[in-house]
Amino acid sequence: MAMESDMVQAEAVAAGEFRELSQKYNVSGVPQTTLNDGAANVVGAVPESNMVAEIKKIIS
């Protein structure tokens, strides 16, 4: 999504190398996508529709 829109920012972090961040965002599996500083988390490789559903939850 970040590649498609200037309104989306993305960062990739190696959970094993940044344990503080892993603990802050309660990383329970990889990949984990954290939205809006923890407003929602998506764990695992999920279909795009799942990700869109999570985004809709936090913006409504």
C-alpha distance matrix in Angstrom:
0.0 3.8 5.3 5.1 6.3 9.1 9.2 6.6 8.4 8.4 11.8 13.4 16.9 19.7 21.1 24.6 24.8 23.8 25.8 25.8 22.0 22.3 25.1 23.5 20.5 22.8 21.0 22.7 20.9 18.4 15.6 15.0 12.0 13.4 12.1 13.9 16.5 17.6 17.4 16.0 15.7 14.6 16.8 16.7 14.6 14.0 13.1 9.9 12.5 13.5 10.2 10.1 13.8 13.5 11.4 14.0 16.7 16.1 15.6 18.7
3.8 0.0 3.8 5.4 5.4 6.7 7.5 4.7 5.4 5.9 9.4 11.7 15.3 18.5 20.2 23.6 23.3 22.1 24.5 24.3 20.6 21.4 24.2 22.5 20.0 22.7 21.0 23.2 21.7 19.0 16.3 15.7 12.6 13.4 12.2 13.4 15.5 17.3 17.7 16.9 16.6 16.1 18.2 18.4 16.8 16.7 16.4 13.5 16.1 16.6 13.1 13.3 16.7 15.8 13.3 16.2 18.6 17.2 16.8 20.2
5.3 3.8 0.0 3.8 5.9 7.6 9.8 8.0 8.6 8.8 11.6 13.4 17.2 20.0 22.3 25.4 25.0 24.2 26.9 27.0 23.4 24.1 27.2 25.7 23.2 25.8 23.8 25.8 23.8 20.8 18.1 18.1 15.4 16.8 15.8 17.2 19.2 21.0 21.4 20.3 19.9 18.9 20.6 20.2 18.0 18.1 17.4 14.5 17.4 18.6 15.4 15.4 19.1 18.7 16.4 19.0 21.7 20.7 20.0 23.2
5.1 5.4 3.8 0.0 3.8 7.1 8.9 8.1 10.2 11.3 14.6 16.6 20.3 23.2 25.1 28.4 28.3 27.3 29.7 29.6 25.9 26.6 29.4 27.7 25.0 27.5 25.8 27.6 25.8 23.0 20.2 19.9 16.9 18.1 16.5 17.7 20.3 21.9 21.7 20.6 20.7 19.7 21.9 21.5 19.2 18.5 17.1 13.8 16.1 17.8 14.9 14.0 17.8 18.0 15.4 17.3 20.5 19.7 18.5 21.4
6.3 5.4 5.9 3.8 0.0 3.8 5.2 5.7 8.5 10.7 14.4 17.1 20.6 23.8 25.5 28.9 28.6 27.1 29.4 28.9 25.2 26.2 28.8 26.6 24.2 27.0 25.8 27.9 26.5 24.1 21.4 20.5 17.1 17.5 15.3 15.7 18.5 20.5 20.0 19.6 20.2 19.9 22.5 22.8 21.0 20.2 19.0 15.5 17.4 18.7 15.4 14.2 17.7 17.5 14.4 16.2 19.3 18.0 16.3 19.4
9.1 6.7 7.6 7.1 3.8 0.0 3.8 5.5 7.4 10.5 13.8 17.0 20.3 23.8 25.5 28.9 28.1 26.4 28.9 27.9 24.4 26.0 28.4 26.0 24.0 27.2 26.2 28.7 27.7 25.3 22.7 21.6 18.2 17.9 15.7 15.3 17.8 20.4 20.2 20.4 21.2 21.5 24.1 24.7 23.3 22.8 22.1 18.7 20.6 21.5 18.0 17.0 20.2 19.4 16.1 18.1 20.8 18.8 17.1 20.4
9.2 7.5 9.8 8.9 5.2 3.8 0.0 3.8 6.7 10.2 13.7 17.1 20.0 23.7 24.8 28.4 27.8 25.8 27.8 26.6 23.0 24.6 26.6 24.0 21.9 25.1 24.5 27.1 26.4 24.4 21.9 20.2 16.6 15.8 13.1 12.2 15.1 17.6 17.0 17.5 18.8 19.5 22.5 23.6 22.5 21.7 21.1 17.7 19.1 19.6 16.1 14.9 17.7 16.7 13.2 15.0 17.5 15.3 13.5 16.8
6.6 4.7 8.0 8.1 5.7 5.5 3.8 0.0 3.8 6.7 10.4 13.5 16.5 20.1 21.2 24.8 24.4 22.5 24.6 23.7 20.0 21.2 23.5 21.1 18.8 21.9 21.0 23.5 22.7 20.6 18.2 16.5 13.0 12.5 10.2 10.2 12.8 15.1 15.0 15.0 15.8 16.2 19.0 20.0 19.0 18.5 18.4 15.2 17.0 17.2 13.5 13.0 16.0 14.6 11.5 14.1 16.3 14.3 13.4 17.0
8.4 5.4 8.6 10.2 8.5 7.4 6.7 3.8 0.0 3.8 7.0 10.5 13.4 17.0 18.4 21.9 21.2 19.2 21.5 20.6 17.1 18.6 21.1 18.8 16.9 20.1 19.2 22.0 21.2 19.0 16.7 15.2 12.0 11.5 10.1 10.0 11.6 14.2 15.1 15.2 15.4 16.1 18.4 19.4 18.8 19.0 19.5 16.9 19.1 18.7 14.9 15.4 18.1 16.2 13.6 16.7 18.4 16.0 15.7 19.5
8.4 5.9 8.8 11.3 10.7 10.5 10.2 6.7 3.8 0.0 3.8 6.9 10.0 13.5 15.1 18.5 18.0 16.4 18.8 18.4 14.8 16.0 18.8 17.1 15.0 17.9 16.4 19.1 18.0 15.6 13.3 12.2 9.5 9.7 9.6 10.6 11.5 13.6 15.0 14.5 13.8 14.1 15.7 16.5 16.0 16.8 17.8 15.7 18.3 17.6 13.9 15.3 18.0 15.9 14.0 17.6 18.9 16.9 17.4 21.1
11.8 9.4 11.6 14.6 14.4 13.8 13.7 10.4 7.0 3.8 0.0 3.8 6.5 10.1 12.0 15.2 14.3 12.9 15.6 15.5 12.1 13.4 16.5 15.2 13.5 16.4 14.7 17.6 16.6 14.1 12.2 11.5 9.7 10.0 11.1 12.2 11.8 13.8 16.1 15.6 14.3 14.7 15.6 16.3 16.2 17.8 19.4 18.0 20.8 19.6 16.1 18.1 20.5 18.1 16.8 20.5 21.3 19.2 20.2 23.9
13.4 11.7 13.4 16.6 17.1 17.0 17.1 13.5 10.5 6.9 3.8 0.0 3.8 6.8 9.1 12.1 11.6 11.0 13.7 14.5 11.4 11.8 15.4 15.0 13.2 15.4 12.9 15.6 14.0 11.2 9.6 9.8 9.2 10.5 12.6 14.5 13.7 14.9 17.5 16.4 14.2 14.1 14.0 14.2 14.3 16.6 18.7 17.9 20.9 19.5 16.5 19.0 21.3 18.9 18.3 22.1 22.7 21.0 22.5 26.0
16.9 15.3 17.2 20.3 20.6 20.3 20.0 16.5 13.4 10.0 6.5 3.8 0.0 3.8 5.9 8.7 8.0 7.2 10.1 11.2 8.5 8.9 12.5 12.6 11.5 13.4 11.0 13.9 12.8 10.5 9.9 9.9 10.4 11.1 13.9 15.5 13.8 14.7 17.9 17.0 14.6 14.9 14.2 14.7 15.7 18.3 20.9 20.6 23.4 21.5 18.7 21.5 23.3 20.6 20.4 24.2 24.3 22.4 24.3 27.7
19.7 18.5 20.0 23.2 23.8 23.8 23.7 20.1 17.0 13.5 10.1 6.8 3.8 0.0 3.8 5.5 5.4 6.3 8.8 11.2 9.4 8.7 12.4 13.6 12.8 13.6 10.8 13.0 11.6 9.4 9.6 10.6 12.3 13.5 16.7 18.7 16.8 17.1 20.4 19.1 16.2 16.1 14.5 14.5 15.8 18.9 21.8 22.1 25.0 22.9 20.5 23.7 25.3 22.6 22.9 26.7 26.6 25.1 27.2 30.5
21.1 20.2 22.3 25.1 25.5 25.5 24.8 21.2 18.4 15.1 12.0 9.1 5.9 3.8 0.0 3.8 5.5 5.3 6.1 8.8 7.3 5.5 9.0 10.9 10.1 10.3 7.5 9.8 9.2 8.1 9.2 9.4 11.7 12.4 16.0 17.9 15.6 15.3 18.7 17.4 14.4 14.7 12.8 13.6 15.7 18.6 21.9 22.5 24.9 22.3 20.3 23.6 24.6 21.7 22.4 26.1 25.5 24.0 26.5 29.6
24.6 23.6 25.4 28.4 28.9 28.9 28.4 24.8 21.9 18.5 15.2 12.1 8.7 5.5 3.8 0.0 3.8 5.7 6.0 9.6 9.6 7.7 10.5 13.1 13.0 12.6 10.1 11.5 10.9 10.3 11.9 12.7 15.3 16.1 19.7 21.6 19.2 18.7 22.2 20.9 17.8 18.0 15.7 16.0 18.1 21.3 24.7 25.6 28.1 25.5 23.7 27.1 28.1 25.2 26.1 29.8 29.1 27.6 30.3 33.3
24.8 23.3 25.0 28.3 28.6 28.1 27.8 24.4 21.2 18.0 14.3 11.6 8.0 5.4 5.5 3.8 0.0 3.8 6.0 9.0 9.2 8.9 11.6 13.6 14.1 14.5 12.5 14.6 14.2 13.1 14.2 14.8 16.7 17.2 20.5 21.9 19.2 19.5 23.2 22.4 19.6 20.1 18.3 18.7 20.5 23.7 26.8 27.3 30.0 27.6 25.4 28.5 29.8 26.9 27.3 31.0 30.5 28.7 31.0 34.2
23.8 22.1 24.2 27.3 27.1 26.4 25.8 22.5 19.2 16.4 12.9 11.0 7.2 6.3 5.3 5.7 3.8 0.0 3.8 5.6 5.6 6.3 8.8 10.2 11.1 12.1 10.8 13.7 14.1 13.4 14.2 13.8 15.2 14.9 18.0 18.9 16.0 16.5 20.2 19.9 17.6 18.7 17.4 18.6 20.6 23.3 26.5 26.6 29.0 26.5 24.1 27.1 28.2 24.9 25.2 28.8 28.1 26.0 28.4 31.6
25.8 24.5 26.9 29.7 29.4 28.9 27.8 24.6 21.5 18.8 15.6 13.7 10.1 8.8 6.1 6.0 6.0 3.8 0.0 3.8 5.4 4.8 6.1 8.5 9.9 10.0 9.4 11.9 13.1 13.4 14.8 14.0 15.9 15.3 18.5 19.5 16.3 16.1 19.8 19.5 17.1 18.5 17.0 18.6 21.2 23.7 27.1 27.6 29.6 26.7 24.6 27.7 28.4 25.0 25.7 29.2 28.0 26.0 28.7 31.6
25.8 24.3 27.0 29.6 28.9 27.9 26.6 23.7 20.6 18.4 15.5 14.5 11.2 11.2 8.8 9.6 9.0 5.6 3.8 0.0 3.8 5.4 5.2 6.1 8.7 9.7 10.3 13.4 15.2 15.6 16.7 15.1 16.2 14.7 17.5 17.8 14.3 14.4 18.1 18.5 16.8 18.9 18.1 20.2 22.8 25.0 28.2 28.3 30.1 27.2 24.8 27.6 28.1 24.5 24.9 28.3 26.9 24.6 27.2 30.1
22.0 20.6 23.4 25.9 25.2 24.4 23.0 20.0 17.1 14.8 12.1 11.4 8.5 9.4 7.3 9.6 9.2 5.6 5.4 3.8 0.0 3.8 5.4 4.9 6.2 8.2 8.4 12.0 13.3 13.4 13.9 12.0 12.7 11.1 13.9 14.4 11.1 11.4 15.2 15.4 13.7 15.8 15.3 17.5 19.9 21.9 24.9 24.7 26.6 23.8 21.3 24.0 24.7 21.2 21.3 24.8 23.7 21.3 23.8 26.9
22.3 21.4 24.1 26.6 26.2 26.0 24.6 21.2 18.6 16.0 13.4 11.8 8.9 8.7 5.5 7.7 8.9 6.3 4.8 5.4 3.8 0.0 3.8 5.6 5.5 5.8 5.1 8.4 9.9 10.5 11.6 9.9 11.6 10.8 14.1 15.4 12.5 11.6 15.3 14.7 12.3 13.9 12.8 14.9 17.6 19.8 23.1 23.5 25.2 22.2 20.2 23.2 23.7 20.2 21.1 24.5 23.2 21.4 24.2 27.0
25.1 24.2 27.2 29.4 28.8 28.4 26.6 23.5 21.1 18.8 16.5 15.4 12.5 12.4 9.0 10.5 11.6 8.8 6.1 5.2 5.4 3.8 0.0 3.8 5.5 4.9 6.5 9.2 11.8 13.4 14.7 12.5 14.1 12.5 15.5 16.3 13.0 11.8 15.3 15.2 13.3 15.5 14.6 17.2 20.3 22.0 25.4 25.8 27.2 23.9 22.1 25.0 24.9 21.3 22.3 25.5 23.7 21.8 24.8 27.4
23.5 22.5 25.7 27.7 26.6 26.0 24.0 21.1 18.8 17.1 15.2 15.0 12.6 13.6 10.9 13.1 13.6 10.2 8.5 6.1 4.9 5.6 3.8 0.0 3.8 5.7 8.0 11.3 13.8 14.9 15.6 12.8 13.3 10.9 13.2 13.3 9.7 9.0 12.6 13.2 12.2 15.1 15.1 18.0 20.8 22.2 25.3 25.1 26.3 23.2 21.0 23.5 23.5 19.7 20.3 23.3 21.6 19.2 22.1 24.7
20.5 20.0 23.2 25.0 24.2 24.0 21.9 18.8 16.9 15.0 13.5 13.2 11.5 12.8 10.1 13.0 14.1 11.1 9.9 8.7 6.2 5.5 5.5 3.8 0.0 3.8 5.6 8.9 11.1 12.2 12.5 9.4 9.8 7.4 10.2 11.1 8.1 6.5 10.1 9.9 8.5 11.3 11.5 14.6 17.3 18.5 21.5 21.4 22.6 19.4 17.3 19.9 19.9 16.2 17.0 20.1 18.4 16.4 19.4 22.0
22.8 22.7 25.8 27.5 27.0 27.2 25.1 21.9 20.1 17.9 16.4 15.4 13.4 13.6 10.3 12.6 14.5 12.1 10.0 9.7 8.2 5.8 4.9 5.7 3.8 0.0 3.8 6.1 9.1 11.3 12.4 9.6 11.2 9.7 12.7 14.2 11.6 9.1 12.1 11.3 9.2 11.4 10.6 13.7 17.0 18.3 21.6 22.2 23.1 19.7 18.2 21.2 20.7 17.2 18.7 21.6 19.6 18.2 21.6 23.8
21.0 21.0 23.8 25.8 25.8 26.2 24.5 21.0 19.2 16.4 14.7 12.9 11.0 10.8 7.5 10.1 12.5 10.8 9.4 10.3 8.4 5.1 6.5 8.0 5.6 3.8 0.0 3.8 5.8 7.6 8.9 6.7 9.2 9.0 12.7 14.9 12.7 10.6 13.6 11.9 8.9 9.9 8.3 10.7 14.0 15.8 19.3 20.2 21.6 18.3 16.8 20.1 20.1 16.9 18.4 21.7 20.2 19.1 22.3 24.7
22.7 23.2 25.8 27.6 27.9 28.7 27.1 23.5 22.0 19.1 17.6 15.6 13.9 13.0 9.8 11.5 14.6 13.7 11.9 13.4 12.0 8.4 9.2 11.3 8.9 6.1 3.8 0.0 3.8 7.1 9.1 7.7 10.9 11.5 14.9 17.6 15.8 13.2 15.6 13.3 10.0 10.0 7.4 9.5 13.1 14.9 18.6 20.1 21.3 17.8 17.2 20.7 20.2 17.4 19.6 22.5 20.9 20.4 23.9 25.9
20.9 21.7 23.8 25.8 26.5 27.7 26.4 22.7 21.2 18.0 16.6 14.0 12.8 11.6 9.2 10.9 14.2 14.1 13.1 15.2 13.3 9.9 11.8 13.8 11.1 9.1 5.8 3.8 0.0 3.7 6.1 6.2 9.9 11.7 15.2 18.3 17.1 14.8 17.1 14.3 10.6 9.4 6.0 6.6 10.1 12.5 16.3 18.1 19.7 16.5 15.9 19.6 19.7 17.2 19.4 22.5 21.4 21.2 24.4 26.6
18.4 19.0 20.8 23.0 24.1 25.3 24.4 20.6 19.0 15.6 14.1 11.2 10.5 9.4 8.1 10.3 13.1 13.4 13.4 15.6 13.4 10.5 13.4 14.9 12.2 11.3 7.6 7.1 3.7 0.0 2.9 4.9 8.5 11.2 14.7 17.9 17.0 15.4 17.7 15.0 11.2 9.5 6.5 5.8 8.2 11.3 14.8 16.4 18.6 16.0 14.9 18.6 19.4 17.2 18.9 22.2 21.8 21.4 24.2 26.7
15.6 16.3 18.1 20.2 21.4 22.7 21.9 18.2 16.7 13.3 12.2 9.6 9.9 9.6 9.2 11.9 14.2 14.2 14.8 16.7 13.9 11.6 14.7 15.6 12.5 12.4 8.9 9.1 6.1 2.9 0.0 3.8 6.6 9.8 13.0 16.4 16.0 14.7 16.8 13.9 10.4 8.3 6.0 5.0 6.4 9.5 12.8 14.0 16.5 14.1 12.7 16.4 17.5 15.5 16.8 20.3 20.2 19.9 22.4 25.0
15.0 15.7 18.1 19.9 20.5 21.6 20.2 16.5 15.2 12.2 11.5 9.8 9.9 10.6 9.4 12.7 14.8 13.8 14.0 15.1 12.0 9.9 12.5 12.8 9.4 9.6 6.7 7.7 6.2 4.9 3.8 0.0 3.8 6.4 9.8 13.1 12.6 11.0 13.1 10.3 6.8 5.6 4.4 5.9 8.1 9.9 13.2 13.8 15.8 13.0 11.2 14.7 15.5 12.9 14.2 17.7 17.3 16.6 19.3 22.0
12.0 12.6 15.4 16.9 17.1 18.2 16.6 13.0 12.0 9.5 9.7 9.2 10.4 12.3 11.7 15.3 16.7 15.2 15.9 16.2 12.7 11.6 14.1 13.3 9.8 11.2 9.2 10.9 9.9 8.5 6.6 3.8 0.0 3.8 6.4 10.0 10.2 9.2 10.8 8.3 5.6 5.0 6.4 8.2 9.2 10.0 12.5 12.1 14.0 11.5 8.9 12.0 13.2 10.4 11.0 14.7 14.6 13.7 16.1 19.0
13.4 13.4 16.8 18.1 17.5 17.9 15.8 12.5 11.5 9.7 10.0 10.5 11.1 13.5 12.4 16.1 17.2 14.9 15.3 14.7 11.1 10.8 12.5 10.9 7.4 9.7 9.0 11.5 11.7 11.2 9.8 6.4 3.8 0.0 3.8 6.8 6.5 5.6 7.5 6.0 4.5 6.5 8.6 11.3 12.8 13.1 15.4 14.6 15.9 13.3 10.5 12.9 13.7 10.2 10.4 14.0 13.4 11.7 14.2 17.2
12.1 12.2 15.8 16.5 15.3 15.7 13.1 10.2 10.1 9.6 11.1 12.6 13.9 16.7 16.0 19.7 20.5 18.0 18.5 17.5 13.9 14.1 15.5 13.2 10.2 12.7 12.7 14.9 15.2 14.7 13.0 9.8 6.4 3.8 0.0 3.8 5.7 5.6 5.8 5.2 6.1 8.2 11.3 13.9 14.8 14.3 15.8 14.2 15.0 12.9 9.7 11.1 11.9 8.5 7.6 11.1 10.8 8.5 10.6 13.9
13.9 13.4 17.2 17.7 15.7 15.3 12.2 10.2 10.0 10.6 12.2 14.5 15.5 18.7 17.9 21.6 21.9 18.9 19.5 17.8 14.4 15.4 16.3 13.3 11.1 14.2 14.9 17.6 18.3 17.9 16.4 13.1 10.0 6.8 3.8 0.0 3.8 5.5 5.3 7.1 9.2 11.9 14.9 17.6 18.6 18.1 19.4 17.4 18.0 16.1 13.0 13.6 14.2 10.9 9.2 12.0 11.6 8.3 9.8 13.2
16.5 15.5 19.2 20.3 18.5 17.8 15.1 12.8 11.6 11.5 11.8 13.7 13.8 16.8 15.6 19.2 19.2 16.0 16.3 14.3 11.1 12.5 13.0 9.7 8.1 11.6 12.7 15.8 17.1 17.0 16.0 12.6 10.2 6.5 5.7 3.8 0.0 3.8 6.0 8.0 9.3 12.5 14.8 17.8 19.3 19.4 21.3 19.8 20.7 18.4 15.4 16.6 17.1 13.5 12.5 15.4 14.4 11.3 13.2 16.4
17.6 17.3 21.0 21.9 20.5 20.4 17.6 15.1 14.2 13.6 13.8 14.9 14.7 17.1 15.3 18.7 19.5 16.5 16.1 14.4 11.4 11.6 11.8 9.0 6.5 9.1 10.6 13.2 14.8 15.4 14.7 11.0 9.2 5.6 5.6 5.5 3.8 0.0 3.8 5.2 6.4 10.1 12.3 15.7 17.7 17.6 19.8 18.9 19.4 16.5 14.1 15.7 15.5 11.7 11.8 14.5 12.8 10.3 13.1 15.8
17.4 17.7 21.4 21.7 20.0 20.2 17.0 15.0 15.1 15.0 16.1 17.5 17.9 20.4 18.7 22.2 23.2 20.2 19.8 18.1 15.2 15.3 15.3 12.6 10.1 12.1 13.6 15.6 17.1 17.7 16.8 13.1 10.8 7.5 5.8 5.3 6.0 3.8 0.0 3.8 7.1 10.5 13.5 16.8 18.5 17.6 19.3 18.1 17.9 15.2 13.0 13.9 13.1 9.5 9.4 11.5 9.4 6.7 9.8 12.1
16.0 16.9 20.3 20.6 19.6 20.4 17.5 15.0 15.2 14.5 15.6 16.4 17.0 19.1 17.4 20.9 22.4 19.9 19.5 18.5 15.4 14.7 15.2 13.2 9.9 11.3 11.9 13.3 14.3 15.0 13.9 10.3 8.3 6.0 5.2 7.1 8.0 5.2 3.8 0.0 3.8 6.8 10.0 13.3 15.0 14.0 15.8 15.0 14.8 11.8 9.9 11.5 10.6 6.8 7.9 10.5 8.6 7.2 10.7 12.8
15.7 16.6 19.9 20.7 20.2 21.2 18.8 15.8 15.4 13.8 14.3 14.2 14.6 16.2 14.4 17.8 19.6 17.6 17.1 16.8 13.7 12.3 13.3 12.2 8.5 9.2 8.9 10.0 10.6 11.2 10.4 6.8 5.6 4.5 6.1 9.2 9.3 6.4 7.1 3.8 0.0 3.8 6.4 9.8 11.9 11.6 14.1 14.0 14.4 11.1 9.4 12.1 11.6 8.1 9.9 12.8 11.4 10.7 13.9 16.2
14.6 16.1 18.9 19.7 19.9 21.5 19.5 16.2 16.1 14.1 14.7 14.1 14.9 16.1 14.7 18.0 20.1 18.7 18.5 18.9 15.8 13.9 15.5 15.1 11.3 11.4 9.9 10.0 9.4 9.5 8.3 5.6 5.0 6.5 8.2 11.9 12.5 10.1 10.5 6.8 3.8 0.0 3.8 6.6 8.4 7.8 10.6 11.1 11.8 8.4 7.2 10.6 10.5 7.8 10.1 13.1 12.3 12.5 15.4 17.5
16.8 18.2 20.6 21.9 22.5 24.1 22.5 19.0 18.4 15.7 15.6 14.0 14.2 14.5 12.8 15.7 18.3 17.4 17.0 18.1 15.3 12.8 14.6 15.1 11.5 10.6 8.3 7.4 6.0 6.5 6.0 4.4 6.4 8.6 11.3 14.9 14.8 12.3 13.5 10.0 6.4 3.8 0.0 3.8 6.9 7.8 11.4 12.8 14.0 10.7 10.1 13.8 13.7 11.4 13.9 16.8 15.9 16.2 19.2 21.3
16.7 18.4 20.2 21.5 22.8 24.7 23.6 20.0 19.4 16.5 16.3 14.2 14.7 14.5 13.6 16.0 18.7 18.6 18.6 20.2 17.5 14.9 17.2 18.0 14.6 13.7 10.7 9.5 6.6 5.8 5.0 5.9 8.2 11.3 13.9 17.6 17.8 15.7 16.8 13.3 9.8 6.6 3.8 0.0 3.8 5.9 9.7 11.8 13.6 10.9 10.7 14.5 14.9 13.5 15.7 18.6 18.3 18.9 21.6 23.7
14.6 16.8 18.0 19.2 21.0 23.3 22.5 19.0 18.8 16.0 16.2 14.3 15.7 15.8 15.7 18.1 20.5 20.6 21.2 22.8 19.9 17.6 20.3 20.8 17.3 17.0 14.0 13.1 10.1 8.2 6.4 8.1 9.2 12.8 14.8 18.6 19.3 17.7 18.5 15.0 11.9 8.4 6.9 3.8 0.0 3.8 7.0 9.3 11.6 9.8 9.7 13.3 14.4 13.7 15.5 18.3 18.8 19.6 21.8 23.9
14.0 16.7 18.1 18.5 20.2 22.8 21.7 18.5 19.0 16.8 17.8 16.6 18.3 18.9 18.6 21.3 23.7 23.3 23.7 25.0 21.9 19.8 22.0 22.2 18.5 18.3 15.8 14.9 12.5 11.3 9.5 9.9 10.0 13.1 14.3 18.1 19.4 17.6 17.6 14.0 11.6 7.8 7.8 5.9 3.8 0.0 3.8 6.5 8.1 6.3 7.1 10.3 11.1 11.1 13.2 15.5 16.1 17.5 19.5 21.2
13.1 16.4 17.4 17.1 19.0 22.1 21.1 18.4 19.5 17.8 19.4 18.7 20.9 21.8 21.9 24.7 26.8 26.5 27.1 28.2 24.9 23.1 25.4 25.3 21.5 21.6 19.3 18.6 16.3 14.8 12.8 13.2 12.5 15.4 15.8 19.4 21.3 19.8 19.3 15.8 14.1 10.6 11.4 9.7 7.0 3.8 0.0 3.8 5.4 5.5 6.9 9.0 10.2 11.4 13.1 14.7 16.1 17.9 19.3 20.8
9.9 13.5 14.5 13.8 15.5 18.7 17.7 15.2 16.9 15.7 18.0 17.9 20.6 22.1 22.5 25.6 27.3 26.6 27.6 28.3 24.7 23.5 25.8 25.1 21.4 22.2 20.2 20.1 18.1 16.4 14.0 13.8 12.1 14.6 14.2 17.4 19.8 18.9 18.1 15.0 14.0 11.1 12.8 11.8 9.3 6.5 3.8 0.0 3.8 5.4 5.2 6.2 8.6 10.1 10.7 12.3 14.4 15.9 16.7 18.4
12.5 16.1 17.4 16.1 17.4 20.6 19.1 17.0 19.1 18.3 20.8 20.9 23.4 25.0 24.9 28.1 30.0 29.0 29.6 30.1 26.6 25.2 27.2 26.3 22.6 23.1 21.6 21.3 19.7 18.6 16.5 15.8 14.0 15.9 15.0 18.0 20.7 19.4 17.9 14.8 14.4 11.8 14.0 13.6 11.6 8.1 5.4 3.8 0.0 3.8 5.5 5.1 6.1 8.8 9.9 10.5 12.4 14.7 15.5 16.4
13.5 16.6 18.6 17.8 18.7 21.5 19.6 17.2 18.7 17.6 19.6 19.5 21.5 22.9 22.3 25.5 27.6 26.5 26.7 27.2 23.8 22.2 23.9 23.2 19.4 19.7 18.3 17.8 16.5 16.0 14.1 13.0 11.5 13.3 12.9 16.1 18.4 16.5 15.2 11.8 11.1 8.4 10.7 10.9 9.8 6.3 5.5 5.4 3.8 0.0 3.8 5.5 5.1 6.4 8.8 9.9 10.8 13.0 14.7 15.7
10.2 13.1 15.4 14.9 15.4 18.0 16.1 13.5 14.9 13.9 16.1 16.5 18.7 20.5 20.3 23.7 25.4 24.1 24.6 24.8 21.3 20.2 22.1 21.0 17.3 18.2 16.8 17.2 15.9 14.9 12.7 11.2 8.9 10.5 9.7 13.0 15.4 14.1 13.0 9.9 9.4 7.2 10.1 10.7 9.7 7.1 6.9 5.2 5.5 3.8 0.0 3.8 5.4 5.2 6.3 8.7 10.0 11.2 12.7 14.6
10.1 13.3 15.4 14.0 14.2 17.0 14.9 13.0 15.4 15.3 18.1 19.0 21.5 23.7 23.6 27.1 28.5 27.1 27.7 27.6 24.0 23.2 25.0 23.5 19.9 21.2 20.1 20.7 19.6 18.6 16.4 14.7 12.0 12.9 11.1 13.6 16.6 15.7 13.9 11.5 12.1 10.6 13.8 14.5 13.3 10.3 9.0 6.2 5.1 5.5 3.8 0.0 3.8 5.4 5.1 6.2 8.7 10.2 10.7 12.2
13.8 16.7 19.1 17.8 17.7 20.2 17.7 16.0 18.1 18.0 20.5 21.3 23.3 25.3 24.6 28.1 29.8 28.2 28.4 28.1 24.7 23.7 24.9 23.5 19.9 20.7 20.1 20.2 19.7 19.4 17.5 15.5 13.2 13.7 11.9 14.2 17.1 15.5 13.1 10.6 11.6 10.5 13.7 14.9 14.4 11.1 10.2 8.6 6.1 5.1 5.4 3.8 0.0 3.8 5.4 5.1 6.3 9.0 10.2 10.8
13.5 15.8 18.7 18.0 17.5 19.4 16.7 14.6 16.2 15.9 18.1 18.9 20.6 22.6 21.7 25.2 26.9 24.9 25.0 24.5 21.2 20.2 21.3 19.7 16.2 17.2 16.9 17.4 17.2 17.2 15.5 12.9 10.4 10.2 8.5 10.9 13.5 11.7 9.5 6.8 8.1 7.8 11.4 13.5 13.7 11.1 11.4 10.1 8.8 6.4 5.2 5.4 3.8 0.0 3.8 5.4 5.1 6.6 8.9 10.3
11.4 13.3 16.4 15.4 14.4 16.1 13.2 11.5 13.6 14.0 16.8 18.3 20.4 22.9 22.4 26.1 27.3 25.2 25.7 24.9 21.3 21.1 22.3 20.3 17.0 18.7 18.4 19.6 19.4 18.9 16.8 14.2 11.0 10.4 7.6 9.2 12.5 11.8 9.4 7.9 9.9 10.1 13.9 15.7 15.5 13.2 13.1 10.7 9.9 8.8 6.3 5.1 5.4 3.8 0.0 3.8 5.4 5.4 6.4 8.7
14.0 16.2 19.0 17.3 16.2 18.1 15.0 14.1 16.7 17.6 20.5 22.1 24.2 26.7 26.1 29.8 31.0 28.8 29.2 28.3 24.8 24.5 25.5 23.3 20.1 21.6 21.7 22.5 22.5 22.2 20.3 17.7 14.7 14.0 11.1 12.0 15.4 14.5 11.5 10.5 12.8 13.1 16.8 18.6 18.3 15.5 14.7 12.3 10.5 9.9 8.7 6.2 5.1 5.4 3.8 0.0 3.8 5.5 5.3 6.1
16.7 18.6 21.7 20.5 19.3 20.8 17.5 16.3 18.4 18.9 21.3 22.7 24.3 26.6 25.5 29.1 30.5 28.1 28.0 26.9 23.7 23.2 23.7 21.6 18.4 19.6 20.2 20.9 21.4 21.8 20.2 17.3 14.6 13.4 10.8 11.6 14.4 12.8 9.4 8.6 11.4 12.3 15.9 18.3 18.8 16.1 16.1 14.4 12.4 10.8 10.0 8.7 6.3 5.1 5.4 3.8 0.0 3.8 5.7 5.7
16.1 17.2 20.7 19.7 18.0 18.8 15.3 14.3 16.0 16.9 19.2 21.0 22.4 25.1 24.0 27.6 28.7 26.0 26.0 24.6 21.3 21.4 21.8 19.2 16.4 18.2 19.1 20.4 21.2 21.4 19.9 16.6 13.7 11.7 8.5 8.3 11.3 10.3 6.7 7.2 10.7 12.5 16.2 18.9 19.6 17.5 17.9 15.9 14.7 13.0 11.2 10.2 9.0 6.6 5.4 5.5 3.8 0.0 3.8 5.7
15.6 16.8 20.0 18.5 16.3 17.1 13.5 13.4 15.7 17.4 20.2 22.5 24.3 27.2 26.5 30.3 31.0 28.4 28.7 27.2 23.8 24.2 24.8 22.1 19.4 21.6 22.3 23.9 24.4 24.2 22.4 19.3 16.1 14.2 10.6 9.8 13.2 13.1 9.8 10.7 13.9 15.4 19.2 21.6 21.8 19.5 19.3 16.7 15.5 14.7 12.7 10.7 10.2 8.9 6.4 5.3 5.7 3.8 0.0 3.8
18.7 20.2 23.2 21.4 19.4 20.4 16.8 17.0 19.5 21.1 23.9 26.0 27.7 30.5 29.6 33.3 34.2 31.6 31.6 30.1 26.9 27.0 27.4 24.7 22.0 23.8 24.7 25.9 26.6 26.7 25.0 22.0 19.0 17.2 13.9 13.2 16.4 15.8 12.1 12.8 16.2 17.5 21.3 23.7 23.9 21.2 20.8 18.4 16.4 15.7 14.6 12.2 10.8 10.3 8.7 6.1 5.7 5.7 3.8 0.0
